[in-house]
């Protein structure tokens, strides 16, 4: 009996970590390439679904949109359903839909604005104000991968609609930049990301305030 127990312990100690096979419908915690490779879609289904819900007038007019939190258990349940390709019913839970968008972006394997652009994004703040839009346009149009560009465009189109109703939802361009800066851009180094939060937010504010001048509409 003791031999069996020891053998079992040795076998467990020598066993290799189990490989986790993600469903092809996985949305959170993967790359844009993974999602497109399994769905054939440039815009991830979770983002398209949440955007369609949040563009409704009653959602856009919700005070504190994208700033308020969601119930953790509800968020986890929604993530699980999205990852399995199931439909999530938000009902009147606007903040849950908004947090799903932020969480999706924040959990991408690589930031939407990419690691490669991090240093250049941070440097934007050092430029004279009149030069920032042109610099941001160059980064977005010339150096951002095509799929990232398409996803970023969808996100900013949604946020532009939020800003249009800022009289009711209280979410201005600068407020949204603070919320979405950490969701769109970060470094391999957590400390570098934290130290650069101001410049990152400035860059996102430039994008939000000058969307029509930066993006090919």
Secondary structure as GFF3:
##gff-version 3
##sequence-region A 1 217
A	DSSP	alpha_helix	2	14	.	.	.	ID=ss1
A	DSSP	alpha_helix	32	39	.	.	.	ID=ss2
A	DSSP	alpha_helix	45	54	.	.	.	ID=ss3
A	DSSP	alpha_helix	57	60	.	.	.	ID=ss4
A	DSSP	alpha_helix	72	83	.	.	.	ID=ss5
A	DSSP	alpha_helix	94	106	.	.	.	ID=ss6
A	DSSP	alpha_helix	118	123	.	.	.	ID=ss7
A	DSSP	three_ten_helix	124	126	.	.	.	ID=ss8
A	DSSP	alpha_helix	129	138	.	.	.	ID=ss9
A	DSSP	pi_helix	139	143	.	.	.	ID=ss10
A	DSSP	alpha_helix	146	164	.	.	.	ID=ss11
A	DSSP	alpha_helix	166	169	.	.	.	ID=ss12
A	DSSP	alpha_helix	173	184	.	.	.	ID=ss13
A	DSSP	alpha_helix	190	195	.	.	.	ID=ss14
A	DSSP	alpha_helix	197	209	.	.	.	ID=ss15
A	DSSP	alpha_helix	211	214	.	.	.	ID=ss16
###
